[in-house]
């Protein structure tokens, strides 16, 4: 474990070769999630920061329920995170809401388009995802 701290707080990284961002100039990026068929846009997919689709058929992707996202994260009320869907397929990728997880903005992501979202925890087991672009 390597820990660096200054007047604005402490940052840390764990693993075999931990690297701490210097002044926020970069961030860790896990392997992007992939969804090429209608189904769940899982917590792991959106928490990775990037989900991709290369499907030739339309995809309908349901975000995780508020309860599932709350169980699989440690967000406080008011915390948020950003994620993006990259649709390189030849059909529309549509993000849809789930119980306790509402969407603000158009869920349809046309072919060869990316869509950025900000998800905010508004209450226990309750999230709102806002389409930013």
ZIVEN-V902650 format. One record per helix or strand of 2 or more residues. SS is the DSSP state (A for helix, B for strand). FROM is the first residue (numbers start at 0). TO is the last residue. If there is no record, write none. Layout:
BEGIN
ss from to
SS FROM TO
SS FROM TO
END
This chain:
BEGIN
ss from to
B 1 5
B 8 12
B 32 33
B 38 40
A 42 46
B 49 52
B 58 62
A 65 70
B 79 86
B 92 95
B 100 103
B 107 108
B 112 122
B 125 130
END
